[in-house]
Amino acid sequence: MANDDAKKQTRLAALLRVYGVLTLLIFGLLFVGFAIQTPLLADEPRGALNWLIWNGIRCGTEPCYVPPMLFIIHLVWGVFFFLAAREPLAYVSFLSFTMWAYLFHGLLMSVQALTHIDTQWHRFFMDIPYELILALGIYLWRPASSEERAPSSGRCS
């Protein structure tokens, strides 16, 4: 049993490190792109990298404010992937939250992409697998919480 837990923990740590690197790289570059208002991400005229994001860099005549906030949240998440990879038992709540958040984010993006399949079909090859693979990996390899590991005392609380 301990050997199986060690294998699961090793796989989880590898997954979290890969996602940590990917998250910091992807969202770091997107944040910089938004910060410098690169035309590569623009909606009109269509920038060469616009397909990477759901919004353009401008919302009418104003800059879009929500995407950079989401990029920052994902950058913090990326740092925490490395922390959780080092010590998964100390980050069980973070891992559970991440699993559920990524699962439902991926499911919502699937519905949104389906409703705009003519322009968002590529999401099924990028964003959506990115979200759902992490959720599945955490589900399969996450450590048990302290309550799940503790032997039952036979008492009712």
Secondary structure, 3 states (H helix, E strand, C coil): CHHHHHHHHHHHHHHHHHHHHHHHHHHHHHHHHHHCCCHHHCCCCCCCCHHHCCCCCEECCEECCHHHHHHHHHHHHHHHHHHHHHCHHHHHHHHHHHHHHHHHHHHHHHHHHHHCHHHHHHHHHCHHHHHHHHHHHHHHHCCCCHHHHCCCCCCCC
